Amino acid sequence: MKLSEDIRAFAARLGHDFARPELLIRALTHGSVASTTRPDNQRLEFLGDRVLGLTVAEALVMADPDASEGQLAPRYNALVRGETCAAIAREIGLGQVLKLGRSEMISGGRRKDALLADAMEAVLAAVYLDAGFQAARDTILRLWASRLANVEDDARDAKTALQEWAQAQGMKPPRYVQAGRSGPDHAPEFAIRVELDDGRHASAQGKGTKRSIEQLAAQALLKQLEGKS
């Protein structure tokens, strides 16, 4: 099977040369455009989730032999959650090559976290089936490298931590206000302000999902509350 130029470019960004390119095509095929002759990526997503999970779990255990299960679990969750998979999918331009039905394209499917995360896992399964576990493991470790190195920071759910802090002080939950949005639909940039009842606040701006920028704003306010710069 001959791949189109844009999918060949995506495979190059992924870092894997497919001996069976039909696996990559299937991994990129959403249910909205699937047919009896063109299966969707759901089964691959199921498999890819397990390949990712095993690779990440092994990497965390090997990186910190003294860590307890209670320490490893939040790190693991931070690395395999849908938002992380979707962020990596954006970094390698997966959304640009997703095969979607017209309704999904119109509704912005190429930038939806759920679709991107599922397709990212399906692509990992395609690598696994094409070349084996070691190839899939190498791909994951390369794409997740910076997040593995900084997982302690990523493992902390800042929005949850900030809400718990506010409740402990007898305050209402923090308020998140969208102060601005710019950029194209496929790569939006948000400006978010988070506010507490007592007037303390912080802001964050960046590309990604609205929720991810809310997390950054929450992190910024937590640092203020903890007396950090």
N, C-alpha and C positions, 0 to 999 in steps of 0.2 A: 504493500500500500504506500502510495506517495503522499507525503504530507505537504500541506500548503506552506507558503513562505512564512506566514505569521506563526504557524504552529511549529515549524522548524526553529524559528527564532526563540519561541518560548522554551522548546526542549533544550536549546543552548543555554538559556538563562537558568533553567532547572539544573543543568549540568549532567544530563543523561542522554546517551545516544541509543534510541530504542531499536532493538532488533525486531521487535513486533510492534510497529507503530499503531496498529489497530487498538492496542491496549490504551495508548494515550488518547486516541480519539474517543474511546468509550469513557475514559475518566473525565473528559471535558464535556460530555453529553448530559445535559439536564433532562429531567423527566418531562418538561414542557415541550420538548422537541423529539422525544424518543418514539420509536415505532417497533413493529415486529422485526424489522430488519436492522434497526438501529437501537440497541439496548442502552438504557440510561446508566448512570454511574453509581446507583445506590448500593449494589452489591460490592463494588470496589470501595466505596466509602466505608462500609462495614469492616472490610478487611484492613483498609488503611488505618482506621482508628486503632486497631490492635497492634499493627506494626509500629505506629507512632508511640503508642503507650509503652510497649516493651522497650523500645529504644531509649525513650526518655527516662523510664524507671531505671534501666541499667546505667545510663550516664550519671544520674543523680547518686546512685549507690556507690559507683566507682569514684565519683568526685569527692564524696564526703563519707568515708567508711565509718565515722563515729556518729553520724546523724541518726536520730531516732525516727521511728515511723511517723511520729507526730510532727517532726521537723520536715521530713521528706514529702508528706502528703500535700501541704499547701504549695510547695515548690512544683511538684508534679502537676497539680491542678492549674497552676499559672501557665505552665508550658504547653499543656494539651488542650486548654479550653478553646472554644470556638473563636473568641476574639483574637487569640494569638495566631491560630491557623489562618484566619481571614487576613490578618495584618501581613503575614508572610506571603500569602497569595497575592496581595497587592504589591508587595515589594518585587515579585518576579513577573508581574503583569498577567496573572492568570485570568482575571476578569475579561481581558481583551480578547481571549481566545475561547471563552466559554460558548458552547452551542446551546442557545436558548430559543424557546418559542417566542412568537411575536408579543404575546401578552406580558411575558416576563421581561422582555427587552424594553417595552414601553414603561413598565413599572420600575425600571432601574435595577433589574436583576444582576447586572454586572458589578454592582457595588454593594449588594446585600451581604452582610456578614454570614448569614446562614448558608447561602449558596456558595460563597467563596470558601468557607470552612469545609463544607462537604466535598467540594471539588478538590481542595488541597489534599484531603485525606485520600480521595480516590486516585489522585495522581501518585501519591506515595505507594498505594497498592499496585498501581500499574508498573512502577519501577521494580517493586518486589517480585511481581509475577514475570516480568521481563528478564530480570538478571539475578534474582535471589535476595536473601535478607541482607547480606553484607552491602550490596549496592544501595538498597533502600536505607540502611543504617547510615552509610556514608553521606547520602543525600540529606537526611534529617539532621545529622550532626553539623553539616556545613550550613544549612539554611537556618538552623536554630542556634548557631554558635554564640552570637552576642547575647541572646536571651539566656542561654545556659550559664554564661559567665556572670550575668547580673540577676539571676533568678531570685536571690534573697529579697531584692527590692521589688521585683515584679510579683512575688508571692503575696505581698500584703495588699489586700483589697482596701484601698484608701477610702472609698465611699462608705463601706461598712464600718471601718474604724472611726471615721469622722462622725457618723450617725450615732455610734455607741458612745463616743465622747460627749456629744451634745445631750443625749438622753441622760447620761450620768450627771450632767450639770443641771438637769431639770429643764432643758430647752426643747423646743420643737425640732424636728428633723431639719437638717440644712436645706436651703433652697438653692437650686441650680437655675441660673438665668442665662439664656443664650444671648450674648451681647452682639454677636455678628456671625455672618457666614459668607464665605467667598470661595472662589475657585469653581472649576467645572463639576458637574454632577458626579462624574466617576472618581473625582479626587477632591472632595470638599474640604475646606478649612474652617474650623469652628473657633469662636471666641466664647469662653464660658466663664461666668462669675459665680462663685459659691458664697453664700452669706449665712451667718448665724444670727440668732435672735439678738445678741448683744452688740451687733454691728460689725463684728470682725468678719473679714472677707478676704478672698484671694481670687486670682484669675489665671487662666491658662488659655493658650491659643496653639493650634496646630492642625495638621492634616490627620484624617482618620475618621472614626465614627464619633458621633456626639457623645456616646457613653465613654469612649476612651479619653476624650478631652475633659469630661467631667471628672474622671479618675485623676487626671493631672492636676486639675484645680483643687480637688480634695487633698492630694498629696502636698500641694503648696500650702494650703491652710493648716494641715497637720504639722508641717515643719514650723510654721509660725507659733502654733500652740505649744510645741515642744521646745521653743526657744532656739530653733536652728535658723541659720541664715538662708 
